[in-house]
C-alpha cells in the first residue's frame, strides 16, 4: 500500500525570506486581515461553600462575580503570595469591590476558601491522571478554537500573531514586590479594544453579543486603517492603565527586521567603542564640570557593568526598580580593602530582580572609583541620587554624537554578543585540554558555560526551583547506578580477557557505559551550575544569534542542541550566516 502525504497550506505557501529584501519605508504593509481579538467565556460558578468566621456564607451572598475573585485568591494559597502583606492588602480591596452590600464578610483574615482550594487541587490531579489520548483530544480542541486568531494575513503572507486573546480575570501577581500585586485584572470587552485592518478587509466580528469594537462614545473609532504602524489590536491594561498592543509574533517579518536592525546597530558600536571609551574617560577626568564627570562615569558603568540606563518612576504605582541614572546613595558603597578599590552595588533591577555585585576597580580605571566615591560622599541622605544631574535623555544625547541611532541600551546588546563570541573563541584551547575530541554533550556544556558568562554579566537570575534538590538527588542516584554498572562490567571485561570470552562485545558494552556516564555527569553539572542563572533571556534578547549559529557550524554541532523551536522561529535570518562571519 502506497503512503499518502497530505500537504497543508503551510507546506506549499511561499517561503518569506524578508531579510533578502530591502525595506526602509514608513508604510509597513499594504493589505492586512485578521480575526480581531479572542475573549474569554463568561465565568461559570462552581457553587462550592465559603466560610466566614467558621460559618457557611449563604450562597445568595456569593454572586458569580465574587466567586470568581475568591477562586483566584484560593489558587494563591500555599504560594509565596499568600503571606505577602501588599498582595493581601490589595486582594482584600479587590474582594471588597465585589461583595454584596449587606455581606457578612467583613475581614480578610476570617475568610475561609479552603474548599475552593481543595476543589482546584482535585481538578489538577484529575487533569494529570488523564490518558495521553484525552490530553491530545483537549489540545486539539483548544488549538482548533484558537487557530483562526493565531494567524494574520499581511500582504498575502501568513504571519503568526503575538497577543490575540484577553487574559483571564483574576488577581494580579506580578514580579518581585510589585506595589499593584493582588489587584484585580478585570474583564475586557470589545469596546475596550481597537482594531487595525486593511481598507478592503472584512472587519473582524466582535464575538461578545451586544458589544462592538472601540469606545462606546464613538464606535467609528473602533476600527482603524493605519499602514504606518504594526499593531493589529490595542487595548488597556486594567492593572497599570497603560495601553497594550497585539502585535505579530516573535517569528514574524516585522519582529525579525527589528531584531536584525538591533544586532547590526550593536555591530556598528563595535567599530566606535574604542573612540567612545576614550571620550568618556576624558569626561570623567574633567576638573571643573561635575555634569561632565557624571556623564562619563555613568557611561562607564553602563558599558563595563552592562547596567540598564534606568529612569524616574512613581514607586507607589510601580516597583522601586532602578538603573544607572536612578542609583541612590543606599544602592552603592565605595571602599578600599587590602589596597584594592572596590564598589558594591545592591538594588532591584528590571522585573524586581536583585542586582548584587562587588566590583574591583582596576588601576587604569582609578578615576571611576574617585568619582563614584565623591558622588557617594556628596549624597547626604540615603535616597539622594548618585548622578543627580544626569537623566537617560542626557546620556542618549551624548551617545547620538557618535552615531545617530545609538542609545545606552545598545551597549547591553553589544557587550552580551561580544562576550559570547570571546568565550566561544576559547574552544580550541578547551578542545586541546580535552584530548582533541568533544562529544555533543561536552560541546553543549562548553556553549552553556559561555552563555552563563553573558547571563551573569546581564544579571539574568532566576530563583532556585523548589524541586531542584529532589531532582538533583534523583539524577545523582541514576548516575551512581550507571557508574556502578560500569565498574561491574569493567571487572567482567578483565575476567573475560583471562577466560578467553567474547572480549570485543564486552569492550563495546564498557565503552557505551563510559559514554553514558560522561553524558549524565555533564548534564548533572550543567543543571547544578545553572540553577540560579536564566540562560534563555540573553539568548533570546541580547546575544546576536549569528554568533551561536557560526559556532555550531564550526564545531559540527546541531543547532537544535542550543536553540529551541522558539529561537529557530525567531531567528531564521541568522541561519544563513557563514562560518567565517564575525560579530
N, C-alpha and C positions, 0 to 999 in steps of 0.2 A: 504493500500500500504506500503510495507516494505521500510525503509530508506536505502539508499546506501551510504557507506562510501568509498571515493576514497583515496587510500594511495599513497603518493608520495615517491620518493627515500629518502627524508629526514626522512620520518616516519619509514622506515624499515632498514635503514643503522645502523651499529653497533654504540653504544654509546662509544665515545672515552674518557675513564677515564684515561687520561695520568698521573694524579697525583698518580695513584696506581702502576705506572711502574717506575723503576729506569732508569735514562738517564743522563749520565755524560761523553759522548764521544765527540770527535771532529767532528765526522761525524754526521751531523744534519738530513740528510734524504738519502733515497736510490733511490726513484723514485719521480719525480716532473713533473706535467703537468699543464699548464695554457694557457690562450689565449693572453698573452702578455700585450699590453697597448692600451687603447682606446683613439683615437684622436678626436678632435672636427671637426664638419662640417666646410667647408670654410665659411667665413663671407658673409652674404647676405645683400647687401646695401639696404637701405630704401629710399634713394634719397630725403630726406627732406632738405629744404633750410637752408643754413648757411649764416649769415650776418656778414659783417665786416665794422666797422665804419658807420653803418646804411645802407649799400648797400648789396644787394644779391650777394654772391660769385658765379660766373659761375660754373655750375655742372662739367664741364670738369676739373676744378681746385680742385675738391673734389674726388679723386680716392677712391676706396673701402678701401684701407689700411689706408687712412687718416680719412675717415668717421668712421672707426672702433674705432680709438683712441678718436675722437671727441665725439662719442657716450658714451664712457667710462667716459669722462670728464662731459658730460651732466648729468650722473647719480649721480655725486658728488655735483651738485648744490643743495643748500638747506641743505647740511650736514656741519659738522664742517670742513671738508677737503676743502671746497670751499674757506675759508678765511685763511687757514694755509699758511704762506709765503713759507715754504720749499716745501710743496705739489705743490703750484702754480708754483714755480721756476722749479721743476723737470717735472711737467706736460707740461709746455711750451717747455722744451727741448725735451720731448717725441713727442710732436706735430710737432715741427720743423723737426725732423728726417723724417717725412712722408710728409712734404709739397713739392709740385712740385717746380721746380727750379725758375720759374717766378711767384710765387703766390703773390696775392695782400695782403695776410695775413702777416703782419709784427710785430704785437704786440698782446700780450695775452689779454690785458685789453679791446681792441676794438672788440674782438671776441665774437659773439653772437650765442649761440646754444640753445636758449630758445625754438625754435620749436622742437628740439630733445627732450628736457625735457618734453614739452607738450605731444609729441607723446608717450613717455615712461609712463607718468602718465596715459594717456588714456588706454594704453595697460594693465597697472597694475589694473586699475579699472575694465576693461572688464574681466580680469582674475578672480578678486574677485567675479564678478557677475555671473560667470558660475554656472550651476546647479551641484548638487552633482554627477550626472551621468557623466557629462562632465569631472569633475575633476578626477573621478575614472578611466575613459577611458584614460585620458592623463597619469595618473600614471602607469596604466597597460602597456601602450605603452613604457613609459620610462623604466620601470622595465624589460620588455621583451628585450629592446635594450641593457641594461646593464648586464642582467642576466649572460651571459657566462663569463664576465670579473670579476664578483664578487667572483667567486669560483676558488680555485686551488685544485688539487688532490695531496696530499702529502702522500706517502707510502700507497696509496689506499684509503685514507680517505679524505672526503671533508672538506676543511677549508675555512673560509671567508677571503677575502683579505682586505687590508687597501687601500692605494692609488692604483688605477688602471686606472685613466684617467687624461688627461692633463688639466691644469687649462685654463679657458677662457682667451684669450688675453685681456688686459686692464691695467689701471693704478693701480699700487700697493698702497694699503692704509696703511698696516702695523699697528702696535700698538704704542700708545703713540707718541712721537716725533721722529719717526724713520727717520734718515737722507736720506733714499732712497725712502721715500714716494713720490708718483707721477711718479716714473719711470715706464717704460712700461714693463709689463710682456709679453714676446714675444712668438710666436707660437713654439710648439715643433713638431719635425718631427721624423720619425723612426730612422734616422741616429743619432739623439741625445740620443737614448735610447739603453741600453744594456740589453740583456735578459739572465736569468739564468734558464735552464731547465734540466731535466734528459737526460742522453745519448741516451735513447731509445724513448724518447718522440718526437712527431711531433713538429717541430719548429713553433711557432705561426705565423700567417700571419700578415705582416705589411699592414694595411688596407688603407694606403695612396698610390694611384697609382704612380709608378715610383720611389718609395723610398724603402730602405732596412734598417734593423737594424744595429746600430753601426756606428763607424766612417767611413766616406767615403774613407779615405786614406787606411783603412784596414778593409773591410767588414767582414772578417773572425773573427774579434774580437767582432762582434756584438752579437754573441750568445756564452754563456759560459756554462760549466758544472762544478759547484763548490759545492759539497755537504757539505763543511765546513762553508758555510755562509747561512744566512736565508733570503737574499733578492731575490725577483723574478725579479725585474727590477731596473735599476738605470739610472738617467738622471740628467742633470744640472739644477740648479735653476737659471733662467735667470735674477733674481734680485740680488742675492748675489754671484753668480758664484760657490756656494758650490754644492756638489753632494747630490742629494736626492735619497732616496731608497723607492721602493714599497715593503712593507713587508706584512706579513699576518695581519689580523685584530686583534683587542683587545681581541676577544673571542677565538683566535687560541691557539693551543697547545704551540707553542714557546713563545708567549706573556705571556700565563698563567704560564709557567715554570719560566720565568724571574720575574714575579710578586711574585710568591711563594718564589723564592730564595731571592728576595729583602726583603720581610717581615720576613722571617726566619733569615736573617742576622741582621735585627733590633732587633729581639728577643734575638739573641746571645749578642748583645750590652747591653741589659738589665742586663745580668749577669756580665758584665765588667764595667758598667758605674760608679759604686762607686770607683773602682780602678783607672779609668781614671781621674775622678774628683779630686781624691786625688793627682794624679801625676801632673795634670796641675796646681793645686793650688801651689804645690812646685815650679814649674817653674815660676809662677807669682811672687813668693817671692824671686827669685834669685837676689842676691845683685849686682853681677858684670856682669852678662850676659844679655845685652839688648835683644839679639836674643831670649834667653830663655823666658824672660818676655813677649815678643811679641807673641811667640808661645802659651804660657799659656793663655794669655789674649784673643787672637783670638779664641782659642778653647772654652774658657768660653762663648764668645759671640755666637758662632755657636751652642753650646749646650743649653745655657739658653734662648737665644733670637730667636732660630730657623732661624738664618741668613743663606743665601746661601754663599758658600765659595768665589765666585767671581773670577775674573781673568782679565788679561790685554786684551784690545781690541782696535781696530782702530775706534775711535769715529767719524771719517769722513765717515766711511762706515757702522757703527752700532750705535745704540742709546747709549748714555752715561749712561748705567746701571752699577751698581756696586754691589759688595757683600762684605763680611767681609774683605778679603785680599786687596781689592781695595778701601777701605774707604779713603777719603781725609779729610783734616782739615775742609773744607767747609761743610762736611756732619755731623759733630759731635760737640757737645758743652758740656763741663763739668762745673757744677756749684753747689753751695750749697745754699739751700733755707730752711729757718727756721730750721737750724741744720740738714737738711737731704741732703744726697749726691745724686745728680741727673745727668743723662746723657741723652741728647736729640740727637736723630738720625733723619736725614731728607735726603733721597736720592731716586733715581729712582732704583727700583729693576727690576727683570725679567719682560719682556713684558712692560717695562716702567711704571709699577705700582709704585706709590709713597709710600715709607715706611716712616712713620712719627710717632715717638713714643718717649715719655719721660719716662725713667725708674728710679725708685727709687732704689738705691743700698743699700742692707741690710748691717748691721754692719759686719756680718760674711764674706761678700764679699768686705770689705773696700779696700783690695789690688787691686781689679779690678778698682775701682774709682781712686785710687792713680796712677796706671799705665796708665790708659787712659788719666788722666789729664796731666801726664808727657809727654806722646807721643803727645798729642794735643798741649801742650805748645811748645814742641821741634820743631813741624812743623811750619816753619816761614811763608810760603805762603799758600794761601787757597787751592792750588792744590797739596800741599805736602802730601805724604802718611802717614797715622796713623801707619801702620805696614810696614815700608819700607824694612825690612829685611825678610819678610815672603811672600812666594808665595804659591798658592794652593798645589803645589807639596810638599813643606816642611811640611805642615800640614798633608797631607796624608801619607808621610813617617813616621812622628811621630806616627800616629794612627796605621800604619801597625805593629808597635812594640807590640801592644796589640792583634791584630787579623789580619792575612794576608790580608784579603779582605775588611778590614774596611776603609772607606773613610769618609770625613767630611759630605757628604750629607746623610749618613746613620742616623746621629743624627736627621735630619729633620723627617725622617720616624719614627724613634723611639719615638721622642717627640710627634708627632701627634698621634700615636697609643696609647701611654701610657696616654696621656692627655684625649683622648676619653674614654678609659677604666675607668680612675679615675672619670671622670664626670658621667659616666653611673653607677658607683658603688654607687652613691648617691641616687639611685632610691628608696631604702627602706625608706629613710628619707622623700623624696618627696611624696611617697605613703601615709605615715603616716599623713603628713600635709594635704593631700587631702581626709582624711577620710577613707583611706583603699581601695579606688577604683579610677581607672583612665580609661576614655574612650579611644578608639583608637586615637581620635584627640589629647587628652591630652598626650598620650604616644608618639605620633609623635612629638608634641611640645617639650616634655622633651628631646627626642633624638636630635631634631634640635638645641636645646639650647646647648647641649653638643658638637654637630658638629660645632656650631658657635664659641665656645671657641677655637677649633682647627684652624678654618679659621682665626680667629683674631691672634692667635699665629704665623701662617704661612704667615700672611699679604695677604690673598686671598680676595682682594677687587673687587668691580665692581662699575661702575657708576650708579647712580640712574636713572632708566628708565624715559624717558620723559613723559610716560603715567602713572607714578606711582601715582601722586596726583589725577588724574582723576579716576584712578582705585580704589584708596582708598576711594574716595568720593562715588563712586557707591556702594562699599562693605558696607560702613557705613550706607548708605541710606537703603540698604536691611536689614542690621542688625537692624536698628531702626524700620523698618516696622514690622519685626518679634517680636521685643520687645514690640511694641505697641499692636500687636495681642495677645501676651502672657498676657499682662496686662488686655486686654479686656476679654479674655477667663477666666482668674483667677477671675475677677469680676463676670462673669456669673456663675462660679462654686460656689461662695459664695451664690449668689442668689438662685442657683439651690438647694442647701442644705436646704435652708429655705422653698422652694416651693415644695420639695419632687420630683424633676425631676430626670432624669437618671444621677445619680452622678458618677457612675463608668465610663460611656462613656466620660463624661466631664473631669474627672480626667485624663484619658488616653490622651485626647487631650492636656491638660495642660502639662503633663509630656513630650509628644513629642515635644511641643513647647519649653520647657525648654532645652531639649537636643539639639534642633536645634539652640537655642540662644547660648548655650555653644560652639557648633561646630563652628558657624560663628564668635563668638567673639574671639575664639582661633586662627582661621585662619587669621582674621584681624590683630591680634597682631603679629603672625608669619611673615606675609607679611611686616609689618612695621619694625619689629626687624631686618629682613634680607635684607632690601632694599639696603644696601651698602656692604653686605658680600656675597661672592661667596662660597656657601656650597659645590657645586659639585666638585671643584678642589681637596680638601683634601680627599673627599670621594672616588674619582676615582684614586688618585695617592699616597696618603700619609698614610691614616688610614688603618690599617690591616682590611680587610673586615670581618675577623672572629670575631672581636670584635662586630661588628654590628649584625652579624648572631646570635651570642651567646646571646646578649641582647634580640633580638626578640624571641628567643626560651624560654628564662627565663620568659618573661612577657606575652607570648602568642600573640605577635603582628605579623601579616602577614608581611613577609619580603618585599613584594611588596609595603608596605606603606613607606618604607625608601630607597629601592633600585629600580631604574628604570630598564627597559629591558636591557639597556646597561650594568648596573652593574651585572645583573644576567648572562648575556652572558660572561662578562669578568671574573667573579669570581665563576665559577661552583664548583671549588675545595673547596672554603670556606664554601659552604652549608653543607658540611659533618662534620663541627666542632661540637663537643659535647657541651652541655650546661655547662659542668664543665671546658671547655677549658679556659685558661688564656693566655694573651699576654706575 
